[in-house]
Amino acid sequence: MTFVPSALLALFALTFCGIWGACRVAVPDHKCDFLLIYGAAFLVFSMALFSQVASLPPGVASNAMVSGSLYVGACLLLARGVLERSGSTLPAAFYPTAFFAILLPTAYFLYVDSNVIVRIYLLNFGMGAIFLYLAARANFLRRGTLTDRILFWLIVALALHFFLRTLLTVGSVTAIEHLPRAELIKDFGTTSFWNWSKISVALLGAAVGLGLLTVSGADIIMALRSERDTDPLTGTLNRRGLDSEFPRLLAKSSMSPVSVIVCDLDYFKSINDTYGHAVGDSVLVDFAELLMSSVRPTDLVARIGGEEFVIVLAGMTIQNAYSFAERIRKAVQDRRFDHVDAGQIITCSFGITRYRKNENIWGAVKRADGILYAAKEAGRNRTYAEGMQRPFAA
């Protein structure tokens, strides 16, 4: 049983590496290198624990420095992995600074002024401080998804454990610190501090490992779902994504009006015929970026085919949606698209309707599409809206 905790941590390391490999295959565009860092952190934790329980290298001083270095290194690796998952990082100087800020004083109280109690405080409080600093830097996780919040509180629990366990059990070492060195070394293995250290590393290591595996699995599922629901060219939602996200929008806007807009680029076929499909795709991407940058986080933008897009505006009346569409129409008309002759003006048309309670999203899209068709028939480059007087020209 002596080596079970270190073997368990090594198993978590292998698991994270395996998930990383599966992620690279299943979701190649998803950034998952943080999983390798998790794996490295658990492997180093495993090596640190194995070093202590197996007394490798032999000798109190060398063993204390090697295992202490491995513990601190593992904490720093885990901190880096957590932040890299979120696209964040710590200052590069933090890692060597934290490492030597803990290990240099530890070496002093080992080789110069031998004091086991001070070394215990330095190592354990130092590791706890690393995770408290990580929690402060990753505070944005508290406002994120459920998996983000789980990850944040795992970090906090890990940090507090180092302080609480040390304060509650260090007395057992204080009781024997006056003993001669040989007896102190012999009796240290029987103290509640050492026993609880091994237990907490095993239990909390398993809890953190399982928590990180759960969060990582949820991340991969979300990435797969996003890939399934996203148009690969423009980055907007696709039909399936619109079907999936629309009920969530309604749930948040149940007492507010919802406007549905269908729009497309006028004479888009001629752009493809004149400049080629690569330029046509570039125009679609620019148009989609304009749409997505114009809406709020609560709104939806989806490409439902060719050059046709749907915009769902939460809490917006037909009149407000009309003003919104007009701003975009004028922006497109004034825009100069890459690889298109400077003298050629690209325009778009809009059809707007109001979402009716208990209606399927595609019923509203069909009505808006009919209104868009009327705008096209009237000459294009114009916005038509349900229930509003239709302008004769743009």
PEGIQUI-V378727 format. One record per pair of residues at least 4 apart in sequence whose ideal C-beta (glycine too) atoms are under 6 Angstrom apart, sorted by the first residue. I is the first residue (numbers start at 1). J is the second residue. D is the distance in whole Angstrom. If there is no record, write none. Layout:
I&J&D / I&J&D
This chain:
2&53&5 / 3&7&6 / 5&49&6 / 5&201&6 / 5&202&4 / 6&46&5 / 6&49&4 / 6&50&4 / 9&42&5 / 9&45&5 / 9&46&4 / 9&205&5 / 10&46&4 / 12&42&4 / 12&209&4 / 13&39&5 / 13&42&4 / 13&43&4 / 16&35&5 / 16&38&4 / 16&39&4 / 17&39&4 / 19&35&6 / 19&216&6 / 20&32&6 / 20&35&4 / 20&36&5 / 22&26&6 / 23&27&6 / 23&32&4 / 23&220&6 / 27&223&5 / 27&224&6 / 30&223&4 / 34&81&5 / 34&84&4 / 34&85&4 / 37&77&6 / 37&80&6 / 37&81&3 / 38&81&5 / 38&212&6 / 40&77&5 / 41&74&5 / 41&77&4 / 41&78&4 / 44&70&5 / 44&73&5 / 44&74&4 / 45&74&4 / 47&70&5 / 48&67&5 / 48&70&3 / 48&71&5 / 49&201&6 / 50&54&6 / 51&56&5 / 51&66&6 / 51&67&4 / 52&67&5 / 55&63&6 / 57&62&5 / 57&63&6 / 57&66&6 / 59&63&6 / 60&185&6 / 61&110&6 / 63&67&6 / 64&68&6 / 64&110&6 / 68&106&6 / 68&123&5 / 69&103&6 / 72&99&6 / 72&102&5 / 75&127&5 / 75&130&5 / 76&95&5 / 79&130&6 / 79&134&4 / 80&84&6 / 83&88&4 / 83&89&5 / 90&94&4 / 93&97&6 / 94&98&6 / 97&101&6 / 98&130&6 / 100&104&5 / 102&126&4 / 105&122&5 / 106&119&5 / 106&122&5 / 107&111&6 / 108&112&5 / 109&113&6 / 109&115&5 / 109&118&5 / 109&119&5 / 116&177&6 / 117&177&6 / 120&170&6 / 121&125&5 / 122&126&6 / 124&162&5 / 124&166&4 / 127&162&5 / 128&159&5 / 128&162&3 / 128&163&5 / 131&155&6 / 131&158&5 / 131&159&3 / 132&159&5 / 134&138&6 / 134&155&6 / 135&155&5 / 135&156&5 / 141&148&4 / 141&151&6 / 141&152&4 / 142&152&5 / 144&148&3 / 147&215&5 / 147&218&4 / 150&215&6 / 151&215&5 / 154&208&6 / 154&211&5 / 158&208&6 / 160&164&6 / 161&165&6 / 161&204&6 / 165&196&6 / 165&200&5 / 166&170&5 / 169&192&5 / 169&193&4 / 169&196&5 / 170&193&6 / 172&191&4 / 172&192&4 / 172&193&5 / 173&191&5 / 173&193&5 / 176&184&6 / 176&187&5 / 179&183&4 / 179&184&5 / 183&187&6 / 188&194&6 / 189&194&6 / 192&196&6 / 196&200&6 / 199&203&6 / 200&204&5 / 201&205&5 / 204&208&6 / 212&216&6 / 226&230&6 / 229&237&6 / 229&240&5 / 229&241&3 / 229&244&6 / 231&236&5 / 231&238&5 / 231&303&4 / 234&284&6 / 234&285&6 / 234&288&4 / 234&303&5 / 236&288&5 / 236&301&5 / 236&302&6 / 236&303&5 / 237&241&3 / 237&242&5 / 237&302&4 / 239&304&5 / 241&245&6 / 242&246&6 / 242&302&4 / 245&300&6 / 246&361&5 / 249&314&5 / 253&258&6 / 253&314&4 / 253&315&5 / 256&315&4 / 257&317&5 / 258&314&6 / 258&355&4 / 259&313&5 / 259&316&5 / 259&318&6 / 259&321&4 / 260&312&6 / 260&353&5 / 260&355&5 / 260&364&4 / 260&368&5 / 261&311&4 / 261&325&6 / 261&350&6 / 261&352&5 / 262&310&6 / 262&351&5 / 262&368&4 / 262&369&5 / 262&372&5 / 263&309&5 / 263&348&6 / 263&350&4 / 264&307&5 / 264&308&4 / 265&307&5 / 265&348&5 / 266&347&5 / 266&349&6 / 266&380&4 / 266&381&6 / 268&307&4 / 270&274&6 / 271&275&6 / 271&280&5 / 271&283&6 / 272&277&5 / 272&280&4 / 275&279&4 / 279&339&5 / 282&338&6 / 283&337&5 / 286&337&6 / 291&301&5 / 292&301&5 / 294&328&6 / 295&299&4 / 295&301&6 / 298&314&5 / 299&313&5 / 299&314&6 / 300&312&4 / 301&311&5 / 302&310&5 / 303&309&5 / 304&308&6 / 304&310&5 / 310&365&6 / 313&321&5 / 316&320&5 / 316&321&5 / 318&354&5 / 318&385&5 / 321&352&5 / 322&385&5 / 325&350&4 / 325&383&5 / 326&383&5 / 329&348&6 / 329&383&6 / 332&348&5 / 333&347&5 / 337&346&6 / 340&344&5 / 347&381&4 / 349&375&4 / 349&376&6 / 349&380&5 / 349&382&6 / 350&383&4 / 351&368&5 / 351&371&3 / 351&372&3 / 351&375&6 / 351&384&6 / 352&385&4 / 353&364&6 / 353&367&4 / 353&368&4 / 353&386&4 / 355&364&5 / 359&363&5 / 359&364&6 / 371&384&5 / 374&384&6 / 375&382&5 / 375&384&4 / 376&380&6 / 381&394&4 / 382&394&5 / 384&390&5
